[in-house]
Amino acid sequence: MIRPCLGVSKFNADSTIKKLREQHLLDSRYQIEQAGNTVYVPLIMEIENSKYYDFRTRKTGIDDIIGDISRYGVDTGKLSYIRLGNSLIFKQKISYKTARIFSRMPGIENIYYEAGKIMGARRKPSLRLVFGPGGDTTVVEYGIKYIMNLQKVMFSPGNINTRSKMRSIKLSGYTVIDMFCGIGYFSLQVMKNSRPKRMICCDINPDSTYYLKQNILANKIAYPVEVLTGDSRTTIPFISADYIIMGNFNSPYFISAALIRSHPGTEISMHYLATAENIEKRESSIMVVARKMGFLLMCQSRHNVKSVSPSYIHVNSIFTVVRAI
């Protein structure tokens, strides 16, 4: 189909496509084409410096996309990705050409691949942008908007069921602490579906607390929330909380910081890693540490969230502080 277009260098194509999309001039019915070092971007109308090009109708079906990639000799059976908002994240390194083909999926603007593991105490992802402008994306789960930059903060789609369970926990009138809040993975459900007397959220990653503040606004949370940046052991005020969220695999090493902010009846939702054989042992070791500090804990429930490797399971245990010994 002959359509008006802009012909630009492939080295400037991404910025031009982003600008045309923002100006609502990009004609998404047709594929962006490349011939040599020139990329031809279809337009909905003639503009200054536009020319004409014979475009193919845009293919958006996944079968068509897989077919096109296979013709380049890529083994599609080895490709694995997840979708978050307007972005795809591949488990393995992919080429720019492959990424461009996948960008034809409806609503997809950015393509990343995992270049390594989550890094350090700030839990920063190791993602590389292959295609698209990057920047913020929005994920919606059970009525909650999560705004984030995927290269700055982590987000695990596999925890959706655990996040959704926070909706049914009634914490209105309670003092709630989220010691590893991130962008609000668990606490946003609490804020949206309850009205705590006091809500304190802390994270050591300043990017996470920045996006949590954006998410509080985006979800129209109408009451004050204290968002703190720093090590939760020293940054959170020494208050007595009714419910404490510990959504970090290193939570067992922070149990003392939670206990000194608890009272009899406080519930502690702790996430940690364990092998299938030592879950009970791991749980018991947490209660032993508490006993040495003068606190008696009771595990009221335990849930295996998901397998995170052939050896380890993501576990969520809910402890209740029975009494201070």
C-alpha positions in Angstrom: 0.0 0.0 0.0 1.5 3.4 -1.1 1.4 5.7 1.9 3.1 9.0 3.0 6.1 8.4 5.2 9.4 9.8 6.6 12.6 8.2 5.5 15.2 8.5 8.3 18.6 7.0 9.2 18.3 3.7 11.1 20.5 5.4 13.8 17.9 8.1 14.4 14.8 5.9 13.8 13.8 5.3 17.5 13.7 9.0 18.4 11.8 9.9 15.2 9.2 7.1 15.8 8.7 8.2 19.4 8.2 11.8 18.3 5.7 10.8 15.6 3.8 8.6 18.0 3.6 11.5 20.5 2.3 13.7 17.7 -0.3 11.1 16.7 1.2 11.0 13.2 2.3 7.4 13.1 0.0 5.2 11.0 0.0 1.9 13.0 -1.9 0.1 10.4 1.3 -0.5 8.4 4.7 -1.9 9.2 7.7 0.2 9.7 10.1 -0.8 6.9 13.8 -0.8 6.4 15.9 -0.7 3.3 19.6 -0.6 3.8 20.4 2.1 6.4 17.0 3.9 5.8 13.9 3.3 7.9 10.6 4.3 6.4 7.9 5.3 9.0 4.3 5.3 7.8 2.3 8.5 8.4 -1.5 9.2 8.6 -1.0 12.3 6.4 1.5 14.2 4.4 3.8 16.4 6.4 6.9 18.5 5.6 9.7 16.4 4.0 7.4 13.3 3.7 7.7 11.0 0.7 5.8 7.9 -0.4 6.6 4.2 0.1 5.0 0.9 -0.6 4.2 -0.5 2.9 3.0 -3.9 4.0 -0.1 -4.1 6.2 0.9 -4.5 9.8 0.9 -8.1 11.2 -0.1 -8.3 14.8 -0.9 -11.9 15.3 1.7 -13.8 17.3 1.8 -16.6 14.7 2.7 -14.1 12.0 5.4 -12.6 14.2 6.9 -16.0 15.1 6.8 -16.9 11.3 8.7 -13.8 10.4 11.3 -14.4 13.1 11.7 -18.0 12.0 12.5 -16.9 8.5 15.6 -15.1 9.9 16.9 -18.4 11.3 16.0 -17.6 14.9 15.0 -20.6 17.0 11.7 -19.3 18.4 11.3 -22.4 20.6 14.1 -21.0 22.8 12.6 -17.5 23.1 11.0 -16.8 26.5 9.5 -13.4 27.6 7.0 -11.8 29.9 4.8 -8.7 29.2 4.6 -5.8 31.6 2.5 -2.9 30.4 3.8 -1.7 27.1 7.0 -3.7 27.3 8.3 -7.2 26.7 11.2 -8.6 28.7 13.1 -11.5 27.2 15.0 -14.0 29.3 17.8 -14.2 26.7 19.7 -11.7 24.7 17.9 -10.9 21.4 18.9 -8.9 18.3 17.5 -5.5 17.3 15.9 -7.1 14.3 14.1 -9.7 16.4 13.0 -7.0 18.8 11.6 -4.8 16.0 9.4 -7.7 14.8 8.1 -8.3 18.3 7.3 -4.6 18.6 4.5 -5.2 16.1 2.4 -6.8 18.9 -0.4 -4.4 19.9 0.5 -2.0 22.6 4.2 -2.9 22.7 6.7 0.0 22.6 9.7 -1.3 24.4 11.7 -4.5 24.2 14.3 -5.5 26.9 16.3 -8.6 27.7 17.7 -9.8 31.1 21.4 -9.1 31.2 21.9 -10.4 34.7 20.3 -10.9 38.1 18.6 -8.4 40.4 21.5 -6.4 41.9 22.2 -5.5 45.5 20.2 -4.3 48.4 18.3 -1.8 46.2 17.1 -4.7 44.1 17.9 -3.0 40.8 17.1 -5.0 37.6 19.8 -5.8 35.0 17.7 -5.1 31.9 19.1 -3.9 28.6 16.8 -1.9 26.2 16.9 -3.3 22.7 14.1 -1.4 21.0 11.9 1.6 21.8 12.2 4.8 23.9 12.2 3.1 27.3 10.9 5.1 30.3 7.9 4.4 32.4 5.3 1.7 31.9 2.1 1.0 33.8 0.8 -2.4 34.9 -2.8 -2.8 36.2 -3.7 -5.6 38.6 -7.0 -6.0 40.4 -7.8 -2.3 40.0 -4.3 -1.0 41.1 -2.1 1.0 38.8 1.7 0.3 39.2 3.8 2.9 37.4 7.5 2.0 37.1 10.7 2.2 35.1 11.7 -1.4 34.5 15.4 -0.6 34.4 15.3 1.1 37.8 12.9 -1.0 40.0 11.9 -4.6 40.1 8.4 -6.0 39.6 7.6 -9.7 39.7 4.4 -10.6 37.8 4.5 -14.1 39.3 3.5 -12.7 42.7 0.1 -11.5 41.4 -1.9 -13.8 43.6 0.0 -13.0 46.8 -0.4 -9.2 46.0 -4.1 -9.7 45.4 -4.6 -11.4 48.8 -3.7 -8.1 50.4 -7.1 -6.8 49.3 -9.0 -9.0 51.7 -6.9 -8.2 54.8 -8.9 -5.6 56.7 -6.5 -3.1 58.2 -8.6 0.0 58.7 -7.7 1.7 62.0 -4.4 -0.2 62.2 -0.9 1.0 62.2 0.8 -0.7 59.3 4.5 -0.8 58.3 5.9 -2.0 55.0 9.6 -2.5 55.6 10.6 -3.2 51.9 7.8 -1.4 50.1 9.3 -1.1 46.6 6.8 0.7 44.4 4.0 -0.5 46.5 3.8 -4.2 45.5 1.8 -5.1 48.6 1.0 -1.9 50.4 -1.0 -0.3 47.5 -3.6 -3.0 47.9 -3.8 -2.1 51.6 -4.1 1.6 50.9 -6.8 1.1 48.3 -9.0 -1.4 50.2 -8.4 -0.3 53.8 -7.8 2.9 55.7 -5.0 2.4 58.2 -4.7 4.7 61.1 -1.0 5.2 60.1 0.7 3.8 57.0 4.5 3.8 56.9 6.4 2.6 53.8 10.2 2.3 53.5 12.6 1.2 50.9 16.4 1.7 50.5 16.0 2.3 46.7 15.2 6.0 46.1 13.8 5.1 42.7 11.3 2.8 44.4 10.0 5.4 46.8 9.8 7.9 44.0 7.5 5.6 42.0 5.5 4.7 45.2 4.7 8.4 45.5 3.6 8.5 41.9 1.5 5.4 42.4 -0.2 6.8 45.5 -1.3 9.8 43.4 -2.3 7.6 40.4 -4.5 5.4 42.6 -6.1 8.4 44.3 -5.1 7.5 47.9 -6.8 10.2 49.8 -5.1 10.0 53.2 -1.5 10.6 54.3 1.0 7.9 53.8 4.6 8.2 55.2 7.1 7.2 52.5 10.6 6.9 53.8 13.9 6.2 51.9 16.7 4.3 53.7 17.5 1.2 55.6 14.3 0.1 57.3 16.1 -1.0 60.5 17.1 2.6 61.3 14.8 4.8 59.2 11.4 3.7 60.3 10.4 5.3 63.6 10.3 3.1 66.7 6.5 2.8 67.0 4.3 -0.1 67.9 2.7 -1.5 64.7 -0.3 -3.8 64.3 0.7 -5.3 60.9 4.2 -5.5 59.4 4.9 -6.4 55.8 8.3 -7.9 55.0 8.3 -8.5 51.3 12.0 -9.2 50.8 13.8 -12.6 50.6 16.3 -11.3 53.2 13.4 -10.7 55.7 14.6 -13.2 58.3 17.7 -11.1 58.8 15.5 -8.1 59.6 13.2 -9.9 62.1 14.7 -8.1 65.1 13.9 -4.7 63.5 10.3 -5.8 63.1 10.0 -7.3 66.6 11.1 -4.1 68.4 8.3 -2.3 66.5 5.6 -4.9 67.6 3.4 -5.7 70.5 1.3 -8.8 71.5 -1.1 -9.4 68.6 1.1 -7.8 65.9 1.0 -9.8 62.7 4.1 -10.1 60.6 3.9 -11.1 56.9 7.3 -12.4 56.0 8.6 -13.5 52.6 11.7 -15.7 52.4 13.4 -18.5 50.4 13.6 -22.1 51.5 14.2 -25.5 50.0 11.2 -27.9 50.1 13.0 -30.0 52.7 13.9 -27.2 55.1 10.8 -24.9 55.1 9.8 -25.9 58.7 13.4 -25.6 59.8 13.7 -22.1 58.3 10.4 -21.2 60.0 11.6 -22.5 63.4 14.9 -20.6 63.1 12.9 -17.4 62.8 10.9 -18.2 66.0 14.2 -19.1 67.8 15.7 -15.7 67.0 12.5 -14.1 68.3 12.6 -16.1 71.5 16.2 -15.1 72.2 15.0 -11.5 71.9 12.2 -12.2 74.4 9.3 -12.6 71.9 7.1 -15.6 71.4 5.9 -16.0 67.8 3.2 -18.3 66.4 3.0 -19.2 62.7 -0.7 -18.8 61.8 -0.3 -19.6 58.1 2.2 -20.5 55.5 1.9 -20.3 51.7 4.3 -21.5 49.0 4.1 -18.6 46.5 6.2 -20.1 43.6 9.4 -21.9 42.7 12.2 -19.5 42.0 14.8 -22.1 41.0 15.1 -25.9 40.9 16.1 -25.8 44.6 14.3 -22.9 46.2 10.7 -21.9 46.9 9.4 -18.4 47.7 7.5 -18.8 51.0 5.1 -16.4 52.7 4.6 -17.0 56.4 2.2 -15.0 58.7 3.5 -14.8 62.2 1.6 -13.5 65.2 3.5 -12.0 68.2 1.8 -13.9 71.1 3.6 -12.2 73.9 6.8 -10.6 75.0 8.5 -13.1 77.3 
